Amino acid sequence: MADGTEPEGVVEASLSAIDASEEVAKKKVRRSLRETMKLRAPEFRYGELLLLLLATFIFNGSVTSQTRWHSLVLVILEAFTILLALLASRARRFTINFAIVVCSAALASSLCELIFDWNLFQSSTALLNVLLVIVAPLAVIRGIIRRHVVDFRTVLAALCLYVMFGMLFSALFAASQSLSHHQFFVQTDHGSPSDFSYFSFITLTTVGYGDLTAATATGRTMAAFEAMFGQLYLVSVVAVLVSNMGPIFSKHASEDLDDDLDEVERENSDTQG
């Protein structure tokens, strides 16, 4: 306008645009963790999960005697691992909410143990171990079956399951010692978390150094079953998944070759033109 004023329609449109941008910003802030995980590349989710599982394994394997600080760090690692496994597998909302409640309770109990010297860690870690070695693998398996696709994400999920199975048997060995009130190993009176983790993965990979051996018939049976399971898993599940990745790589290679040929043809046509 000549007098410097703007039409009312333009002002209203500007205000509406501002309100819309503010609403979009609010929606981004209110975006749930589940929705945020959906926006991430699927391969990164299971890759991050595998790294967290390895970090939990390394930390748990280095603990020869539990202290309150070790307990707190282990609870934090296991809680993040559980939640990431459920989110990466797109578990049901009820399962994720239940895991959040249990992880929050376990973290609160470990903080109480650290500050007030309350002996609540065993119960909290027991709940987390149940989620980590039972609920989380089931969620990952369910997520793989629902996809009906074999790709790099599926292979990463299978590797995560392999590490979870090692942790499962480690928890079973520790539970066997606690429930029977007898020593699990021949070589030591009381196995530590490091001993159980080491023995489980050495058995799972069928290396069997022999420096730690099960003392009871139940322990030997579980160790034999874990060794058999580890071999069958590698030669069947992982081998089949990796072999089915061949057509995918061949497809990508052919697509790249077609793109290169198209580019060469365009360059030749430009040169002739």
Protein Blocks (a to p, Z undefined) as FASTA:
>chain_A
ZZopacfklmmmmmmmmmmmmmmmmmmmmpcfklmmmmpcfklmmmmmmmmmmmmmmmmm
mmmbdcfklmmmmmmmmmmmmmmmmmmnopafklmmmmmmmmmmmmmmmmmmmmnopafk
lmmmmmmmmmmmmmmmmmmmmmmmmnopacfklmmmmmmmmmmmmmmmmmmmmmmmmmno
pafbfkbmbdcfklmmmmmmmmmnononolaccfbfklmmmmmmmmmmmmmmmmmmmmmm
mmmmmmmmmmmmmmmmmmmmmmmmmmmmmmmZZ
